[in-house]
Amino acid sequence: MKQAAQVGLVDEMVLLDGDAHEAVALADIVLPGYSSSAFDAALRQKPVICVTDGDRPYPIDISAIVDAPRARSADEIATIIN
C-alpha cells in the first residue's frame, strides 16, 4: 500500500483476505506476482498486469501466455493503468 500511496493509487486499491478465485472475480484489474491467478483472470477476461521484482523470472512466461504487460514498480503499474 505504501508504494500505491506514492503514485496516488491507494484510493483505488482493495486488499482482500481469503479465496483468490473470489478476489479475481471481484477485481477490476488483477496484479499477480508469480501466481497462477493470472490464468483465472484471463479466463474471466479481466485485465492483468504481471508484477515482478525484476530479479527472478516467472517459471513460465505467464505475461506472454495471458498477453499481459509486466511491471516492476508501483510507478510502472500506474503508467500502465493510466
C-alpha positions as CSV (number, residue, x, y, z in Angstrom):
1,M,0.0,0.0,0.0
2,K,2.9,2.4,0.7
3,Q,4.0,2.2,-3.0
4,A,0.4,2.7,-4.1
5,A,0.1,5.8,-2.0
6,Q,3.3,7.2,-3.5
7,V,1.8,7.1,-7.0
8,G,-1.7,8.1,-6.0
9,L,-3.4,4.8,-6.4
10,V,-4.2,3.9,-2.7
11,D,-7.8,5.0,-3.0
12,E,-8.2,2.6,-6.0
13,M,-6.9,-0.5,-4.2
14,V,-8.7,-3.0,-2.0
15,L,-6.8,-5.9,-0.4
16,L,-8.9,-9.0,0.2
17,D,-8.1,-11.9,2.5
18,G,-9.4,-15.3,1.6
19,D,-10.1,-17.1,-1.6
20,A,-8.1,-16.0,-4.6
21,H,-10.8,-17.0,-7.1
22,E,-13.3,-14.8,-5.3
23,A,-10.9,-11.9,-5.3
24,V,-10.3,-12.3,-9.0
25,A,-14.0,-12.4,-9.7
26,L,-14.5,-9.1,-7.8
27,A,-11.4,-7.4,-9.2
28,D,-11.4,-4.7,-11.9
29,I,-7.8,-5.5,-12.6
30,V,-5.5,-8.3,-11.4
31,L,-1.9,-7.8,-10.3
32,P,-0.5,-11.3,-9.8
33,G,3.0,-11.7,-8.5
34,Y,4.3,-15.1,-9.6
35,S,0.8,-16.5,-9.3
36,S,-1.5,-18.7,-11.4
37,S,-4.3,-16.2,-10.6
38,A,-3.3,-14.6,-13.9
39,F,-4.8,-17.5,-15.8
40,D,-8.1,-17.2,-13.8
41,A,-8.2,-13.5,-14.5
42,A,-7.6,-14.1,-18.3
43,L,-10.3,-16.7,-18.4
44,R,-12.7,-14.2,-16.8
45,Q,-11.5,-11.5,-19.3
46,K,-10.1,-9.3,-16.6
47,P,-7.1,-7.0,-17.3
48,V,-3.9,-8.4,-15.9
49,I,-0.5,-6.7,-15.1
50,C,2.1,-9.3,-14.1
51,V,4.1,-7.9,-11.2
52,T,7.7,-8.9,-10.9
53,D,10.6,-8.0,-8.6
54,G,12.8,-8.0,-11.7
55,D,15.4,-10.3,-10.2
56,R,13.7,-13.7,-10.7
57,P,11.9,-14.7,-13.9
58,Y,8.5,-16.3,-13.9
59,P,8.8,-20.1,-14.0
60,I,6.8,-19.9,-17.2
61,D,6.2,-16.7,-19.1
62,I,2.7,-16.0,-17.8
63,S,2.7,-12.5,-19.2
64,A,3.1,-13.9,-22.7
65,I,0.5,-16.6,-22.2
66,V,-2.2,-14.2,-21.0
67,D,-1.0,-11.3,-23.2
68,A,-0.3,-9.0,-20.2
69,P,2.3,-6.3,-19.5
70,R,4.9,-6.7,-16.8
71,A,5.6,-4.1,-14.1
72,R,8.5,-3.9,-11.7
73,S,7.3,-1.0,-9.6
74,A,4.3,1.0,-8.5
75,D,5.2,3.7,-10.9
76,E,5.2,1.2,-13.8
77,I,1.8,-0.1,-12.7
78,A,0.4,3.5,-12.5
79,T,1.8,4.2,-16.0
80,I,0.1,1.0,-17.4
81,I,-3.2,1.7,-15.7
82,N,-3.3,5.4,-16.7
